[in-house]
């Protein structure tokens, strides 16, 4: 609802319906586990940091709870970090940092993905997720609203590809490749996305991959493959 309110057509309710194929009623077992408990694991020697195992819950309620807990930790320690593993898509990351920024906090979130959808710079085969990150700054008192910066490290989002399919439009140039690794603007031929900003965007995507995966002890390059 918040994404639709702010004109984000790539991560609104229609995107949630599309995700049903991957994690909902039409997904292969086990799919999403709405009633699964969140396990808070030992984060070691840093009391301001927590690691959660979401046990395949949907991402939105987990992200809301994680941001709320990060705020509680920040109130106590001056900073709060919650790393979430094994959660499904949390849709629009800008919402979580926006709400925290409204309450007076500098907030940040980023994530990686089980689905490899982005090729490396000048690559052909996808190796990374779209790896978005979102920033929120508490500027309500000075300008009347929080400043929110939110974008994927890919040149566009898979949600934009789906949107273009629905609306019969084309993608912007230099945003996607087909199965042969050649640039395409036809959403029906998209096999993968490309990083924004050429090699610099790829570098940022790789940083997001490492931060999102390794802070929580996850292995981001293991893309949905069963554990050996």
C-alpha positions as CSV (number, residue, x, y, z in Angstrom):
1,X,0.0,0.0,0.0
2,X,2.8,2.4,0.8
3,X,4.6,1.7,-2.5
4,X,1.4,2.4,-4.4
5,X,0.8,5.6,-2.4
6,X,4.2,6.9,-3.4
7,X,3.8,5.9,-7.0
8,X,6.1,2.9,-6.9
9,X,4.6,0.7,-9.5
10,X,7.3,-1.9,-9.5
11,X,6.9,-3.0,-5.9
12,X,3.3,-2.6,-5.1
13,X,0.4,-5.1,-4.5
14,X,0.7,-6.4,-8.1
15,X,4.3,-7.3,-7.4
16,X,3.1,-9.2,-4.3
17,X,0.7,-11.2,-6.5
18,X,3.5,-12.0,-8.9
19,X,5.7,-13.2,-6.0
20,X,3.0,-15.8,-5.2
21,X,4.6,-17.9,-8.0
22,X,7.9,-17.9,-6.1
23,X,6.9,-18.1,-2.5
24,X,3.2,-18.4,-2.0
25,X,0.3,-20.8,-2.8
26,X,1.7,-21.7,-6.2
27,X,5.3,-22.1,-5.2
28,X,7.0,-25.5,-4.8
29,X,7.4,-26.7,-1.2
30,X,8.2,-25.5,1.3
31,X,7.4,-22.0,0.0
32,X,6.6,-19.2,2.4
33,X,5.9,-20.1,6.1
34,X,3.8,-17.3,7.5
35,X,3.5,-18.8,10.9
36,X,7.1,-19.7,11.3
37,X,8.8,-18.3,14.5
38,X,11.7,-15.9,14.1
39,X,14.8,-17.3,15.8
40,X,17.1,-14.7,17.3
41,X,20.6,-16.2,17.2
42,X,23.6,-15.3,19.3
43,X,25.2,-12.2,17.7
44,X,28.4,-12.7,19.6
45,X,30.2,-9.9,21.4
46,X,28.3,-6.9,20.0
47,X,25.1,-6.2,22.0
48,X,23.9,-3.5,19.5
49,X,23.8,-6.2,16.8
50,X,21.3,-9.0,16.3
51,X,21.0,-11.9,13.8
52,X,17.6,-13.3,13.0
53,X,16.6,-16.4,11.2
54,X,13.2,-15.8,9.7
55,X,12.6,-19.4,8.8
56,X,11.1,-18.6,5.4
57,X,8.6,-16.0,6.6
58,X,7.3,-13.3,4.2
59,X,9.7,-10.3,4.3
60,X,7.4,-7.4,5.1
61,X,6.4,-8.2,8.7
62,X,9.9,-9.4,9.4
63,X,11.5,-6.2,8.0
64,X,9.0,-4.1,10.1
65,X,9.9,-6.0,13.2
66,X,13.6,-5.8,12.5
67,X,13.5,-2.0,11.9
68,X,11.6,-1.6,15.2
69,X,14.2,-3.7,17.0
70,X,17.0,-1.7,15.4
71,X,15.4,1.5,16.8
72,X,15.2,0.0,20.3
73,X,18.9,-1.0,20.1
74,X,19.8,2.5,18.8
75,X,18.0,4.1,21.8
76,X,20.0,1.9,24.1
77,X,23.4,1.8,22.5
78,X,23.5,4.7,20.0
79,X,23.3,2.3,17.0
80,X,21.2,-0.7,16.2
81,X,21.8,-3.4,13.5
82,X,19.5,-6.4,12.8
83,X,20.6,-8.8,10.1
84,X,17.8,-11.1,8.8
85,X,18.5,-14.4,7.1
86,X,16.0,-16.8,5.4
87,X,13.3,-14.3,4.7
88,X,11.3,-13.8,1.5
89,X,10.9,-10.5,-0.5
90,X,10.2,-7.4,1.6
91,X,9.0,-5.4,-1.4
92,X,9.8,-1.6,-1.2
93,X,12.7,-1.0,1.1
94,X,12.1,2.7,1.1
95,X,9.1,2.3,3.3
96,X,11.0,0.9,6.3
97,X,13.6,3.7,6.3
98,X,11.0,6.4,5.7
99,X,9.1,5.4,8.8
100,X,12.2,5.3,10.9
101,X,13.3,8.7,9.6
102,X,10.0,10.2,10.5
103,X,10.7,9.2,14.0
104,X,14.1,10.9,14.1
105,X,16.5,8.2,13.0
106,X,19.0,7.8,10.2
107,X,18.0,4.4,8.8
108,X,19.5,2.1,6.2
109,X,18.6,-1.3,4.8
110,X,19.9,-3.4,2.0
111,X,19.5,-7.0,0.9
112,X,20.6,-9.7,-1.5
113,X,18.5,-12.3,-3.1
114,X,18.2,-16.1,-3.7
115,X,17.4,-15.4,-7.3
116,X,20.4,-14.4,-9.5
117,X,19.0,-11.8,-11.8
118,X,21.9,-9.4,-12.5
119,X,24.9,-10.0,-14.7
120,X,28.4,-8.6,-13.7
121,X,29.8,-5.7,-15.7
122,X,30.2,-6.9,-19.3
123,X,29.0,-10.3,-18.2
124,X,26.4,-12.7,-19.8
125,X,25.2,-14.9,-17.0
126,X,23.5,-13.5,-13.9
127,X,25.4,-13.9,-10.6
128,X,23.8,-11.5,-8.2
129,X,20.4,-10.2,-7.0
130,X,19.2,-6.7,-7.7
131,X,20.7,-5.9,-4.3
132,X,18.7,-2.7,-3.4
133,X,19.6,-0.4,-0.6
134,X,17.6,2.4,1.0
135,X,18.5,5.4,3.1
136,X,16.2,7.5,5.3
137,X,17.2,10.8,6.9
138,X,15.3,12.6,9.7
139,X,14.7,16.0,8.0
140,X,11.0,16.5,9.0
141,X,11.7,19.4,11.3
142,X,13.7,21.3,8.7
143,X,11.8,20.6,5.4
144,X,8.6,18.9,6.5
145,X,9.3,15.4,5.3
146,X,12.1,12.8,5.5
147,X,14.6,12.5,2.7
148,X,14.5,8.9,1.4
149,X,16.9,7.5,-1.2
150,X,16.1,4.1,-2.4
151,X,17.3,2.2,-5.5
152,X,18.4,-1.2,-6.7
153,X,22.0,-1.6,-7.8
154,X,20.7,-3.0,-11.1
155,X,19.9,-0.5,-13.9
156,X,16.2,-1.3,-13.4
157,X,14.1,-3.7,-11.4
158,X,12.5,-7.0,-12.4
159,X,9.3,-5.3,-11.2
160,X,9.8,-2.8,-14.0
161,X,10.2,-5.6,-16.5
162,X,6.8,-7.0,-15.3
163,X,5.3,-3.5,-15.4
164,X,6.4,-3.0,-19.0
165,X,4.9,-6.4,-20.0
166,X,1.6,-5.4,-18.5
167,X,1.6,-1.9,-20.1
168,X,3.0,-3.0,-23.4
169,X,6.0,-0.6,-23.2
170,X,9.7,-1.0,-23.7
171,X,12.5,-0.8,-21.1
172,X,15.1,2.0,-21.1
173,X,18.3,1.3,-23.0
174,X,21.2,-0.4,-21.3
175,X,19.1,-1.9,-18.6
176,X,18.7,-5.6,-19.5
177,X,20.1,-8.4,-21.7
178,X,18.6,-11.4,-23.5
179,X,19.6,-15.1,-23.2
180,X,22.6,-14.4,-25.4
181,X,23.9,-11.6,-23.2
182,X,22.9,-8.9,-25.8
183,X,21.2,-5.7,-24.8
184,X,17.4,-5.7,-25.2
185,X,14.6,-3.2,-24.5
186,X,11.9,-5.9,-25.1
187,X,10.6,-6.9,-21.6
188,X,9.5,-10.3,-23.1
189,X,13.1,-11.1,-24.1
190,X,14.8,-10.2,-20.8
191,X,16.9,-12.9,-19.3
192,X,18.8,-10.7,-16.8
193,X,19.4,-7.2,-15.8
194,X,22.7,-5.2,-15.9
195,X,24.2,-3.1,-13.1
196,X,23.6,0.6,-13.2
197,X,26.7,2.8,-13.7
198,X,28.8,0.2,-15.5
199,X,31.7,-1.0,-13.4
200,X,31.0,1.4,-10.6
201,X,27.4,0.1,-10.2
202,X,28.7,-3.4,-10.3
203,X,31.2,-2.6,-7.5
204,X,28.4,-1.2,-5.4
205,X,26.2,-4.2,-6.1
206,X,29.0,-6.5,-5.0
207,X,29.4,-4.5,-1.8
208,X,25.7,-4.8,-1.1
209,X,26.0,-8.5,-1.7
210,X,28.8,-9.0,0.8
211,X,27.3,-6.7,3.4
212,X,23.8,-8.2,3.3
213,X,25.1,-11.8,3.2
214,X,28.1,-11.8,5.6
215,X,26.8,-9.6,8.4
216,X,24.3,-12.3,9.2
217,X,26.6,-15.1,8.4
218,X,24.7,-16.1,5.2
219,X,26.3,-17.3,2.0
220,X,24.9,-15.0,-0.7
221,X,26.4,-16.8,-3.7
222,X,24.5,-20.0,-2.8
223,X,21.4,-19.2,-4.9
224,X,18.6,-21.4,-3.6
225,X,20.6,-24.6,-4.0
226,X,20.1,-27.2,-1.3
227,X,22.8,-27.5,1.3
228,X,25.3,-30.2,0.8
